[in-house]
């Protein structure tokens, strides 16, 4: 039995798996872990993977996409299962394995991918940046955010922030890994504790004002809201302290909206261009409803 210790990154697993596959190492002969302390519990010495030259083994692109997503899951079984599926697809001769939704390995990979996808969606929705400083040389504002994902999704989720917030410098801190953008490139560092994140700033007041103004009491569905915004995220959201009060007042606000008299419609603006469009529309025969044909 080989004990393989890797960094918990997809690229690292891919390189090691490629070498093992080239050596025709069967999945039952490998024990995978990304925890060096766990590996030290086993009596066998960790055996380095030998680099060998072998014929190119074709791997379905669909598997590589799934493996990249599934590897972000924190389930300790992921590295071994991914290698087992890789083996079955290639040297095992099961070329159509991924189309077998009832296969236990495939189903578990799909479940991991779904969990990772949900976690990425939550990160996109609930990251809140706080202004910490302004670069004296460039004038660029520098922001920091704290987020606690369920899985190791930072590298899958941050391209969204790179595109959306390209004009400012920012860091997203998580317990697993941290991402940093300086306006030119992304780089990553190890995870940090919650105490490393900044405290409340003036932007939180601005966000709370915005949230109060967009809150629609007539559309409140508490169960749906808690499903989309689980309470585990509330402690890091500046608007969270407002939610209970806004919900409590929602029924009264809705009743007040219903009792408010309808405002009279404003007259059409006296605009020559708009009047010409109206007249043209009225004279256009294509805008009239044709009479039904007589049978």
BELFENUR-V161717 format. One line per field, one symbol per residue. phi: phi as a letter, one per 30 degrees, with the letter a starting at -180 (. if undefined). psi: psi as a letter, one per 40 degrees, with the letter a starting at -180 (. if undefined). burial: b if it has 24 or more other C-alpha atoms within 12 Angstrom, else e. Layout:
phi->???
psi->???
burial->???
This chain:
phi->.ccccbddbeddeeddddddddchddedcbccacbddddddcddddcddddbcbddcdcedddddddddddddcdddddddddddedddcddicdceddcdddeddddedddddddddddeddddcdbdbdcabdddciddcbbbcbcddbdceddcdeeddddbddbdbbccbddabcbbcjbacbbbddbdedddddebddddddddddddcdcddcdbdddddddbedddddccddedddeddddcdddddddddddddddddddddbdddddddddddddddcdddddddd
psi->hhhhhiigidddddddddddddefhideehhiiehddddeeidiihhihhhihiihhhhhddddddddddeeieheeddddddddddddcdeegdfdeegeehddddddddddddddddddddddehhihhdihhdddehihiiihigidigedddddddddddfdeihihhhiddiiihheediiiiiiiiideeiiaiaddddddddddddehhdeehgdddddddgiddedeehdededddddddedddddddddehihiihiiiighdddddddddddehdeeihiiiih.
burial->ebbbbbebbbeebbebbbbbbbebbbbeebbbbbeeeeeeeeeeeeeebeeeeeeeeebeeebbebbbbbbbbbbeebbbbbbbbbbbbbbeeeeebbeeeeeebbebbbebbebbbbbbebbbebbbbbbeeeeeeeeebbbbbbbbbbbbbbbbbbeebbeebbebbbbbbbbbbbbbbbeeebeeeebeeeeebbebeeebeeebeeebeebebeeeeeeeeeeebeeebbebbbbbebbeebbeeeeeeeeeeeeeeeeeeeeeeeeeeeeeeeeeeeeeeeeeeeeeeee
